[in-house]
Amino acid sequence: MDNFQIETAQNISITQNVAGVGERILAYLIDGLMMLAYVIIVTMLMGGLDGNQGQEWLFMSVVLLPLLLYFLLWESLWNGQSPGKAALQLRVVKLDGSKPAFSNYMVRWLLRIVDITITSGSVAVVTILLNGKGQRLGDLAAGTTVISERVRTGLDKTLLVNVPDDYRPVYPQVTVLSDSDVQEIKEIYRSSLASSNYRVIAKLSNRVSDLLGVTPEEKPVQFLKTVLKDYSYYTRQ
């Protein structure tokens, strides 16, 4: 899984956890099974109808139209997710982490014909691998990507214990915080980071800097990381 960083208009550094090609293929297969199940169920329910021309058109509309619009409808109505993406905790977002507009989903959907349908997904796979930001042609045109929201074990989950022996604290003022204060800061920080809610992180950073009486030079994400590291350092002494 690749990561890439961008800078928002508020000068907040965002790290996007790009969904891997394997994850996206598996999500597509899950969606394919959903569509297959839909076709089987509708076929069974409509199997008793007589085969006149009007009912054949009805059958084609009921079966084919939802299949044709499957990804457009799910992603636009379900905040960037289809059932397959939801199962693997993937989501379509704009490159700045915000929610795409319907027009973005439409562009992705239209270019799916080239990316996936007529090329069996080969164009999408090659483009994603070469791009570095998890974008197929549809994403490049729409200004979107697909990210993984799966919480991974890493520094953000172990900030209170993973401090190098030669670490130098930056904010000795953290000692005014209580364990419950830091735990709340940590939980809000982690959940906001996982959901790409950088507005909450910025507000949290402002609140913590007010509590400590400091004016941080770092950006909000880095400032909160430093505060948690510093608290871990002092409580370890």
C-alpha positions in Angstrom: 0.0 0.0 0.0 1.4 3.4 -1.0 1.0 6.7 0.8 1.2 10.3 -0.6 1.0 13.6 1.1 -0.8 16.8 0.0 -1.2 20.3 1.5 -4.7 21.7 2.0 -5.6 25.3 1.7 -5.3 25.5 5.5 -1.6 24.3 5.3 -2.5 21.0 6.9 -0.4 18.0 5.7 -2.6 15.0 4.8 -1.3 11.5 4.3 -3.6 9.4 2.2 -3.4 5.6 2.6 -3.9 4.5 -0.9 -5.8 1.3 -1.5 -3.7 -1.4 -3.0 -4.4 -2.9 -6.4 -5.2 -6.3 -4.8 -7.7 -4.7 -2.4 -9.4 -3.0 -5.3 -9.6 -6.1 -7.4 -11.0 -8.1 -4.5 -13.6 -5.3 -3.8 -14.6 -5.5 -7.5 -15.0 -9.3 -7.3 -17.3 -8.8 -4.3 -19.3 -6.3 -6.2 -19.4 -8.8 -9.1 -20.9 -11.4 -6.9 -23.5 -8.9 -5.7 -24.5 -8.2 -9.2 -24.6 -11.9 -10.1 -26.8 -12.6 -7.1 -29.1 -9.8 -8.2 -29.4 -11.2 -11.7 -30.2 -14.7 -10.4 -32.9 -13.4 -8.0 -34.6 -11.1 -10.5 -34.5 -13.9 -13.1 -36.2 -16.3 -10.7 -38.8 -13.7 -9.7 -39.6 -12.9 -13.3 -39.3 -16.4 -14.6 -43.0 -17.0 -14.6 -43.8 -14.1 -16.9 -44.9 -14.7 -20.5 -42.3 -13.9 -23.1 -44.1 -11.1 -25.0 -42.2 -8.1 -26.2 -43.4 -5.7 -23.6 -42.4 -7.9 -20.7 -39.0 -8.6 -22.3 -38.3 -4.9 -22.3 -39.4 -4.7 -18.7 -37.0 -7.6 -17.9 -34.1 -5.9 -19.7 -34.8 -2.6 -17.9 -35.1 -4.2 -14.4 -32.0 -6.4 -14.8 -29.6 -4.4 -17.0 -30.2 -0.8 -15.9 -29.2 -1.4 -12.2 -26.2 -3.4 -13.3 -25.1 -0.6 -15.7 -25.5 2.1 -13.0 -24.3 -0.1 -10.1 -21.1 1.7 -9.2 -22.4 5.2 -10.0 -25.4 4.8 -7.8 -23.7 3.1 -4.9 -20.7 5.4 -4.7 -22.7 8.6 -5.2 -25.4 7.7 -2.7 -23.2 5.8 -0.2 -20.4 8.3 0.4 -17.9 6.8 -2.0 -18.4 3.2 -1.3 -20.0 0.2 -3.0 -20.7 -3.0 -1.0 -17.3 -4.4 -2.1 -15.4 -1.3 -1.1 -17.3 -1.2 2.2 -16.4 -4.8 2.9 -12.7 -3.9 2.5 -12.9 -0.5 4.1 -12.1 1.4 0.9 -13.6 4.7 -0.2 -13.5 7.0 -3.1 -12.3 10.5 -2.1 -11.0 13.6 -3.8 -7.2 14.1 -3.7 -7.6 16.6 -0.8 -9.5 14.0 1.2 -12.9 15.6 0.8 -16.1 14.0 -0.5 -16.4 14.0 -4.3 -19.3 15.7 -6.0 -21.7 13.7 -8.2 -19.9 15.0 -11.3 -16.7 13.4 -10.0 -18.4 10.0 -9.6 -20.0 10.4 -13.1 -16.6 11.0 -14.7 -15.1 7.9 -12.9 -18.1 5.9 -14.0 -18.0 6.9 -17.7 -14.3 6.1 -18.0 -14.8 2.7 -16.3 -15.7 1.6 -19.8 -12.1 2.2 -20.9 -10.4 1.4 -17.6 -12.1 -1.9 -16.9 -14.9 -3.0 -19.2 -13.3 -3.2 -22.7 -9.8 -3.8 -21.4 -10.6 -6.4 -18.7 -9.1 -4.0 -16.1 -5.6 -4.1 -17.5 -5.6 -0.3 -18.2 -6.8 0.4 -14.7 -4.1 -1.9 -13.1 -1.3 -0.4 -15.1 -2.4 3.2 -14.5 -2.7 2.6 -10.8 0.7 1.0 -10.5 2.4 3.8 -12.5 0.5 6.7 -11.0 1.6 6.4 -7.3 -1.6 7.9 -6.0 -4.0 5.0 -6.6 -5.6 6.6 -9.6 -6.9 4.8 -12.7 -7.8 6.9 -15.8 -11.3 7.7 -14.3 -9.7 9.0 -11.1 -7.2 11.1 -13.0 -9.9 12.7 -15.0 -12.2 13.2 -11.9 -9.5 14.3 -9.5 -10.2 11.3 -7.1 -8.5 8.3 -5.7 -9.5 5.3 -3.6 -8.1 5.1 -0.1 -8.1 2.5 2.6 -9.7 3.4 5.9 -8.4 0.3 7.6 -6.7 1.3 10.9 -3.1 0.0 10.7 -0.9 -0.7 13.7 1.8 1.9 13.6 3.2 5.0 15.3 -0.2 6.6 15.7 -1.5 3.7 17.8 1.6 3.4 20.0 2.6 7.0 20.6 2.4 6.7 24.3 4.9 3.9 24.5 7.1 4.1 21.4 9.6 6.8 22.2 13.3 6.4 21.3 15.8 6.4 24.2 17.5 9.5 22.7 14.2 11.4 22.2 14.3 15.1 23.1 10.9 16.5 24.3 9.7 19.8 22.8 6.9 20.8 25.1 7.6 20.3 28.8 4.2 21.9 29.4 2.6 18.5 28.6 3.1 17.6 32.3 0.0 19.8 33.1 -2.1 17.3 31.3 -3.7 14.3 33.1 -3.8 10.8 31.8 -7.5 11.1 30.9 -6.7 14.4 29.0 -4.0 12.6 26.9 -6.2 9.6 26.3 -9.0 11.8 25.0 -6.6 13.7 22.8 -5.2 10.4 21.5 -8.6 9.0 20.7 -9.8 12.1 18.9 -6.6 12.4 17.0 -6.6 8.7 15.9 -10.3 8.6 14.9 -10.1 11.9 13.0 -6.9 10.8 11.2 -8.6 7.5 10.2 -11.6 9.3 8.8 -9.5 12.1 7.2 -11.3 14.7 9.3 -8.5 17.3 9.3 -10.8 20.1 10.4 -11.3 18.3 13.7 -7.5 17.8 14.0 -6.9 21.5 13.4 -9.5 22.4 16.1 -8.0 19.8 18.5 -4.5 21.3 17.9 -5.7 24.8 18.7 -7.4 23.5 21.9 -4.3 21.6 23.0 -2.0 24.6 22.3 -4.3 26.8 24.4 -4.2 24.3 27.3 -0.4 24.2 27.1 0.0 27.9 26.6 2.3 27.4 23.6 2.3 28.6 20.0 3.4 25.5 17.9 5.4 26.0 14.7 4.4 22.6 13.4 1.3 21.8 11.5 -1.6 20.4 13.5 -0.9 16.7 12.8 2.7 16.9 13.7 2.1 19.1 16.7 -0.3 16.5 18.2 2.1 13.7 17.5 4.8 15.7 19.3 2.6 16.4 22.3 1.7 12.7 22.7 5.4 11.7 22.3 6.4 14.3 24.9 3.8 13.1 27.4 5.0 9.5 26.9 8.6 10.6 27.5 7.8 12.4 30.8 5.6 9.7 32.2 8.3 7.2 31.4 10.9 9.0 33.5 
